Structures are given as C-alpha cells and as structure tokens.
Amino acid sequence: MRTTTRFRALFEAPDFLFLPGAYDALSAKLAERAGFDAIIVGGYSVTGALLAAPDSSQLGLGEMTEHYRRICDAIDVPVLVDADTGFGNVTNVRRTTQQLEQAGVAGFFMEDQVFPKRCGHTPGKAVIPTEEMVAKIKAATDARTDSDLVLMARTDALAVEGLDATLERAALYREAGADTLFIEAPRTVDQMRRIIGELGGLHMANMIDFGMTPDLTAAELHEIGYAAGCWGLSPIFTAAKAMADLYAQMKVDGTSSGARDRMMTFDAFTDLVGLPEMRQGEQAALDFARALLQSRK
C-alpha cells in the first residue's frame, strides 16, 4: 500500500493519530523504531537543524524537498511535511505540490501567512487575503497526481483577525479542496472546542512545548474532536538541550566519559543506521559475482 493511502487511512480512522516530530533522517528513524505510525517534519526544526536559524522562510523549495526526500527514503512510515506558504503564488504552489509528491511525502500543510512567514507561536504575523489562499489550495489539488496525497490547509489568522474570521477562512479552505485543517495557536480549550464544533471534519492540533496553545494530551485532544495532534518541536528541543549539556560537561571534564550513561553505544548506533544489513547486502552481491564467475569455468 502506498504511504499516501496509509496516511489518509490513519487520519480518517476513529483512533487518534499521534504525530511525533523529526528534523532529519536519523530522528525520523528513531521515531519509527519507537513504533509511531507516521511522523511530521516541520520547517521550524529543519531550519534550526540545517541553518541554526529562525523559522523565517530561509530555506527554498529545492533545499526542503531534498531534505524531505532523504527522510522519506530512510523510513517506511508516512511523513507529513511543511510546505510553508507554498513557496510563491499559484504557479509556484503547483510545482511545490509536484516536487513534494515526487519526494515521497504522504501529505503536506500549506499556510496563509505573508512571505516570509514567522513561527506560528511568535508575534507579528500577517496573513494573505482569503482569495489568494483559496487559489493556492485549488492549485495544489489540481497539481497532485496521487489523489491520496493529503493536503492540509493551515491558517494563522486567529492571531490576526480573530476566531470568527478564522472559521470563515477555514471553511472556505475546505471547500477549495483541503482534506484536513490546521488552525494554528488557539489559546484556550473553548476556542479549540468551537473550532471543531463549528467546522467539523478532520483537524490537526499543534502541541508546541512552551507555546501558546493549552498543553493537552492525545486523549484530551481526541475528546475535543481532533483527528490528529503533532508534537513537532519536542525532539529538537530535547536534542539541543542534551547536546548543550554534553558540550558543557566535556569542556569542564576534558573527556566524554561522564556522559556515557546518556549515550547510545557504538554497536547500537551502527545497528540503528543499518550497518549489519548493508554488510549482508555487500556480501550477497559478492557471493553472486563469485558464483557466476565460477559457473563460467
């Protein structure tokens, strides 16, 4: 079954879909090994990991697509990715959709912020006219060749225009062809209940550690009516803190031995990245070559 078909089925299933974040192939592999059915890769984490820079549209479509392709190649579970603002107008959105589909993603979300965008939990955001975003969504739906590719419309209008206008936008985005909705940064549970109650359909909640949205569990989100929730920044925040602590300790100790209890072993890491399987594949190819040559003698 295609990963797009699997991902659509997961989103539409009655069970809640928990989407852990990843920011590179290694973190994606670890999430897969932990048993998650799908993952999410967001621009905030990718920009932080690749550029050590803020999430402000500094990576282009080509850079993001290649990064997503490597992640999709490394794991078997579906990957939902961040398409930012679509990387331009409707013409750019068509190409963005084609490129992401070819990279192997199972779905992507596109937002209605003005370019260059800002992280959804920071002040100073601005949104494009509703008409422009509706046109972008229509362009994306027309450009996909796999009808199971999940198109998620994200709106950041709540912080700019208020809840009533946001609900109007989101309803239009669904009418334009969005399969799922992602209303960023509601500040109260009452707002979250109203979003689900008035719009219906499939929604994803964005659980940002230290962010503006109430810190709810998967069970609490499911009770409200969300089909899925993502914890996109938790892994990179954790990794950054762990590495910062390690570097500080090594600077003082002159060795890394004091941190061994927090490390994966050499053998465990080589197993994680597939060295045993790679060596088996090399040996199988060599055995085949030797057998073929022997048969000619």
ABEGO torsion letter per residue (X at the ends): XBAAAAAAAAAABABBBBBBBBABAAAAAAAAAAGBABBBBBAAAAAAAAAGBBBAGABBAAAAAAAAAAAAAABABBBBBBAEAGGEBAAAAAAAAAAAAAAGBABBBBBABBOBBBBAABBGBBBBBAAAAAAAAAAAAAABABAABBBBBBBAAAAAAEAAAAAAAAAAAAAAGBABBBBBGBABAAAAAAAAAAAEEBBBBBBBBGBABBBBBAAAAAAAGBABBBBAAAAAAAAAAAAAAAAAAAAAAGBAAAAAAABBBAAAAAAAAGAAAAAAAAAAAAAAAAAAAAAAX
